[in-house]
Amino acid sequence: MDQNTIAVLILVGSLFVMIISRFPIAFAIGISSIITTLYLGLPLMQVAQLMVKGVNVFSLMAVPFFIIAGELMGAGGISKRLIALSDALVGWIRGGLAMVNIVASMFFGGISGSSTADTASLGTILIPMMKDQGYDEEFATNITMTSSVQGLLIPPSHNMVMYAMVAGTVSVGRLFLAGLIPGIILGIALMIYSYILAVKRRYPKGDPFHLINVLKTLVDSIWGLLTVVIVVLGVVSGIFTATESAAIAVVWAMLVSFLIYRELSLKEMWKVMERSLGTLAIVLILISTSTVFGWLLTFLRMPQMVSNAIFGITENKYLIMLMLNILMLVLGTIMDMSAIILVATPVLLPIAISIGIDPVHFGAIMILNLGIGLITPPVGGTLFVGSAVSGVPIERLVKTLLPFLGVMVAVLLLITFVPGLVMWLPNLMMPVLGS
């Protein structure tokens, strides 16, 4: 074997050994990069320079702002208002609380952009309510976790911003629009499956539908929902950039939480900042170490090696997309979502582009893939949060989770092979010049 092949084996092999050994993913990526750099005889100073370069990106400033805005809205009383609105809209259906859970996740996810935050915030309220009304605790937890993945697709999403940063010339606004319809489709698919189970298991209905109640709860929750409107319309219309929109979202979230809902104290604000900084620290370390890892992959011609291996098996566009989906699903079960976006995008995106897949379309496919990974063992972060919130052991959750995963994979295949579902809205509202 030549030096490059051995270096690739060292880089990838050491990473997976450390992941299996339960190393923190950011340190695993960094250490494997340093080991490979030493093997190649490259100066370690280059590692430090690449790490600094990785976080010295203007568009990256949007990420901490979106994280803080999501934490503010989650702690500022928005959760219970969205639940009340969702209950007024769909609570009257058989299995109404399950429908409420899904619709609330659709609203809340659009504000927080985080699957784990959605599960932690809504799950603490809705899972006990569902159990009290006779729902199986496994079902209540699984529907909370799976519906939370909508938040990764429905804008604004800081994971979309990270993908745009790594992909290069991809518009954040087009990515935001591309995730909207797939997120709604995922919610509808979960509602259909939940309704079938509700009829079969005779889960209860909620109160009858009343338009006045809908209008009341809408007025009460409109201030929180305006966060999404301000951010998305601002970016799509070109009034401000993704970074500026994220900063505006923080200011708006503070005004709503402190002055309108008045449910956020200064003491709680410190906790919000503490949680936000903790999340941001992990993200920044991941970005810095992943920059080195990605540079080494390019230096060692890893994208070309993977591309040649895939095209050596088949040149059929649909089979290649199926293989890429399987690869991302597998990666999602063993690695953190942010790490995969940062490490895998430079390798997989060129392959997708070479078979005619739009980078925006591929971004939506990747985000949903990795969202599924968040609720899949052994590393699924949302799965651990759901288990902690509900008190149901992970082993019991996984046994009943498979049908829900089946629904999500069906939606994944739908948006993969029917690109119009993803691309129609961005092409309509933000058409690419010359296309």
Salt bridges, closest charged atoms under 4 A:
GLU71 OE1 - ARG275 NE 2.97
ASP136 OD2 - ARG201 NH1 3.10
GLU137 OE1 - LYS131 NZ 3.56
GLU137 OE2 - ARG396 NH2 2.59
GLU138 OE2 - ARG396 NH2 2.70
ASP220 OD2 - ARG81 NE 3.45
GLU263 OE2 - LYS80 NZ 3.12
GLU263 OE2 - ARG81 NH1 3.06
GLU268 OE2 - ARG275 NH2 3.47
